[in-house]
Amino acid sequence: MSETFFEIVFEDPPTELQLSTELKCREVMKSNDNKKIKEYCCSLLRNQSRCDAVIAGALGKIAELESKLIIQEKLHNKSFINKIFFLIQQKFITNKLEKLVKEIVFDKP
């Protein structure tokens, strides 16, 4: 079974989780307590922002590890001079990507 990373990320949640979510949604829809719903909504928003930060960090780490693996594979068959030029180029690209990611992450509204 050779699944790619994105096939794993975008699969549907388990049936138990779908049922649990549906029950919570119905409970919220039946409630007439606006204050309680507002508190619950704020709690969900805070939790979602923490989850976003964890996922962003995990995806960044996965991308970093995959790129290191690719670099190691490419370096395996190169001469010494070509390895040096390749590593310099990769460092330059990595620095550009890090700056770009920081701009994207910290410029979020």
FIDREN-274798 format. One record per atom (N, C-alpha, C, O): residue in one letter; z, x, y. Coordinates in pm, whole numbers, plus 50000, padded with zeros to 5 digits. Last residue first. Example, Ala and Ser with C-alpha at 12.3 -4.5 7.8 and 13.67 -1.06 7.14 Angstrom:
// residues 2
S507085128549775/S507145136749894/S507875129050003/S508045134150114/A507805131949431/A507805123049550/A507805132049670/A508465142449668/
***
This chain:
// residues 109
P508714957653712/P509484949053803/P510804944853744/P511564937553808/K508294992553637/K508334978653590/K509144970153688/K510154974853741/D508315018753696/D507695010153796/D507674995653753/D507094987253822/F509305032453479/F510195030653593/F509595022153704/F510305018553798/V507145031653295/V508465026253257/V509305023453380/V509965013153386/I505005043553437/I504875030053383/I506245023953357/I506495012453394/E506035068853501/E505575059953607/E505515045553558/E505915036453630/K506515078753243/K507635076953336/K507255067553449/K508055059153490/V503865080153148/V504835071153083/V506015068553175/V506485057153184/L502825100053319/L502255086653318/L503225076553259/L503395065553313/K504355122253248/K504395117153386/K503895102853392/K504465094453461/E503565124652978/E504975122153012/E505105116653153/E505875107353176/L500815130453008/L501255118052944/L502695114652976/L503015103053000/K500945155753130/K500295144553199/K500755131253141/K501055121953215/N502225170152924/N502855168953056/N502255157253134/N502985149653197/T500255168352723/T501595162652703/T502305160652836/T502925150152857/I498155183152834/I497975168752808/I499325161952792/I499525150852842/F499365208552838/F498875202552962/F498725187352945/F499135179753032/K499785212352564/K500935212152656/K500545205452787/K501305197452842/Q497135212952472/Q498035202252429/Q499255201052519/Q499705189952548/Q496235236652594/Q495595223852626/Q496525212352588/Q496665202752665/I497875254952464/I497935253652610/I497345240352652/I497915233352737/L496995251452198/L498385248352234/L498545246652386/L499285237952431/F494335260452220/F494615246752178/F496025242552219/F496225231452268/F494675287352285/F493995278352379/F494295263752347/F494495255752438/I495985295352044/I496635296852175/I496005287452277/I496715280352348/K494055289851849/K495355283251843/K496065283851978/K496655273952022/N492015307351919/N491785292951932/N493095285051928/N493235274851996/I493305331251850/I492905328751989/I492695313752012/I493135308252113/F493635327751565/F494775329851653/F494435326451799/F495215319551865/S491605300851429/S491935314951449/S493055316051552/S493395306151618/K492585271551235/K492035278151354/K492415293051357/K493405297251298/N493705254451044/N492435261051013/N491835268651131/N490645271851127/H496125244651155/H496125250851022/H494855259050996/H494925269550932/L495845229951382/L496145244251394/L496005251651261/L495795263751259/K495525203951290/K494395210551355/K494605225651363/K493655233351352/E498085198751188/E496925198051099/E495725205351159/E494995212251088/Q499605200751421/Q499845210051310/Q498655210251214/Q498275220851164/I498555179051564/I498415192651616/I498605202851504/I497835212451493/I499395157851403/I497955160251423/I497715174451472/I496795181151427/L502165160451436/L501565161651303/L500075164651314/L499555173251242/K502435155451707/K502815168551654/K502195170851517/K501755181851486/S501625128651713/S500805138651781/S501145152751733/S500255161151719/E503705116851569/E502345116151516/E501455126551583/E500605132551517/L505845122251743/L505835127951609/L504445127751546/L504045137251479/E505055107151971/E505305121551980/E505215128251842/E504585138651827/A504955081251868/A503735087451921/A503885102551929/A502955109951897/I507685078251804/I506665077451699/I505375084151745/I504775091851670/K508805079752061/K509145089751960/K508125089851846/K507755100551797/G507685056752177/G507425069952235/G507695081052134/G506925090552124/L508805037052017/L507345038952016/L506965052452074/L506035058852026/A511515040552088/A511075042551949/A509575044851942/A509115053751869/G511475034052362/G511905047252317/G511435050352176/G510995061552148/A510635007352346/A509835017152421/A510185031352378/A509305039752360/I512774996352200/I511424996452143/I510545006652213/I509785013852148/V514864999752384/V514945005952251/V513555006952189/V513205017352133/A513944984352600/A514204998652619/A514245005852484/A513715016952472/D513814958952483/D512594965152536/D512774980252551/D511874987952519/C516544954452432/C515604955752320/C514314962452364/C513764970752291/R517454952152696/R517964962952611/R517024965352492/R516744976752456/S516074929152771/S515804941652842/S516324953652763/S515684964252762/Q517194910352595/Q515764913552585/Q515444926652656/Q514634934552607/N519804908952692/N519574914152558/N518104918252541/N517804928452479/R519314896952939/R519934910252933/R519674916852797/R519354928752789/L518214872452852/L517434881552935/L517994895752932/L517234905452922/L520394861352711/L519134864352641/L518284874252720/L517694883352663/S522194857952923/S522534866652811/S521284870752733/S521144882352695/C520814838953071/C521084852153128/C521424862253020/C521004873853025/C520904817552885/C519624822952930/C519804837052988/C519024846052957/Y523654812652873/Y522934816552753/Y521604823152788/Y521224833152728/E524104804353135/E524784816253083/E524064821652960/E523894833752945/K522514780953135/K522224791853228/K522864804953180/K522224815453183/I523854765652942/I522464769652918/I522074781253008/I521384790452964/K526314761853071/K526274768952943/K524854773852913/K524674784952864/K525444746853290/K526104759753311/K526034768253184/K525744780153188/N524404723253173/N523524732553244/N524144746353263/N523454756453253/D524784706152903/D525644714852981/D524794725853048/D524494736152988/N523394692052724/N523334686952861/N524164695652955/N524254692853075/S521444701552438/S522604703552526/S522344697952665/S521234698952719/K519134700452296/K520004688752293/K521134689652395/K521704679352434/M518064726052331/M517324714652386/M518194702052390/M518004693652478/V519914741452187/V519794743152332/V519114731052394/V519544726252499/E519334732351928/E520684730951983/E520664731952135/E521324724252204/R516694740551899/R517004726151899/R518384723551958/R518594713752028/C517064768351898/C516244761852002/C516554746952012/C516674741552121/K518554771751665/K519144775051795/K518374768551909/K518974763652005/L516624763751476/L517884756351488/L518564759051622/L519094749951685/E514674783551514/E514344769551540/E515624761151557/E515684752451645/T516074806251429/T515604805251567/T515314790751604/T515674786151712/S516434799951158/S517594802151244/S517214800551391/S517944794351468/L513724799451076/L514564787451066/L515774788551159/L516094779051230/Q512984826151118/Q512264815451187/Q513084802651188/Q513144795651290/L514734838750941/L514864841351085/L514144830551164/L514644826251269/E513754829150697/E515144826550735/E515354828350886/E516044820450950/T511134839650691/T511334825150702/T512754821850747/T512944812650827/P510694869450893/P511014862350767/P511314847550793/P511704843650903/P508024871551140/P509404873351096/P509644865650966/P508894856550932/D504724885451083/D505604874151115/D507024876851067/D507224883650966/E503804918051208/E503884908151103/E504884897251143/E505754899551226/F503474938851389/F503034925551427/F503064915351314/F502424904951323/V504404962551270/V505064957451391/V504714942851415/V505574935151457/I502624966951057/I504044964851030/I504724958151149/I505524948951131/E500254971351187/E500324960251092/E501774956951060/E502114945251038/F500884994251329/F500744981751403/F500704969551311/F501064958551353/F500955014251129/F502155010951205/F502044997251271/F502994989351268/T499195003350835/T499315011150957/T500555006351031/T501124995851000/E499825005650488/E499834997750610/E499885007150729/E500545017650725/S498875009750191/S498825018250309/S498695009550433/S497595006550478/M500005008549882/M500005000050000/M500005008950123/M501025015150156/
***
